[in-house]
Amino acid sequence: MRAVVESGAHWVDIADDPAWFFGLVDDRALDTLAHERGVAVIPGLSSLPAISCALVRRLHPVDKVDITLRINNRNQKGAAAIASSTYSSAGAFETPDRELLRRELGVEAEVHVKFEVPFASTLIRALRIVPESSRVKVSRFMSRIAKPFGRFGSSGGWVEVRGGKNTVRVTGRDQRFAILPVVFALEHLDGISGCLSPTHAFHPEELLQFVEERA
């Protein structure tokens, strides 16, 4: 990443692991370097936390929100995605949303993942008993087993935010939905620099309106 910034190139990615995300946006030395080179470093440009936080901003002001990511069955199920889903506890999913929303809006958030096929959640929970060192290997096996069943159900998914008495949701027709924030960030890179959260990479409402028009 530092080599990319040193070379004068922007860095954008979809990664939503909290340690990775805040390791970038809180890196003051990297932020200074990015400003000097006139480039931006923006992680988390995916369904979570980019689209989810945009929806929370639409609902704001609220004190507390519940965020749900719905993953439909026809989406490809890679081993890494299956393995990462096991790092949730009691149904809550670890993403940057909780800390990011607390910092930027003073909002408390819980994040959950919901699958189109009901037994998928049970299988993910069962995978948690597998030792972490073997989890990716088992996830590869589960990915191969799941492939034939990918013909059933729907593609895409949705992100929903409930806060107070209101609910907002945006739906994507396929998996490209998850990388739309990257496209919007690329369109708005001129004139911005430093280590930024997704909500500062473009106007959140502009992204939501684009998704809604094509749902």
Order of alpha helices (4+ residues) and beta strands (2+ residues): alpha-beta-alpha-alpha-beta-alpha-beta-alpha-alpha-beta-alpha-alpha-beta-beta-alpha-beta-alpha
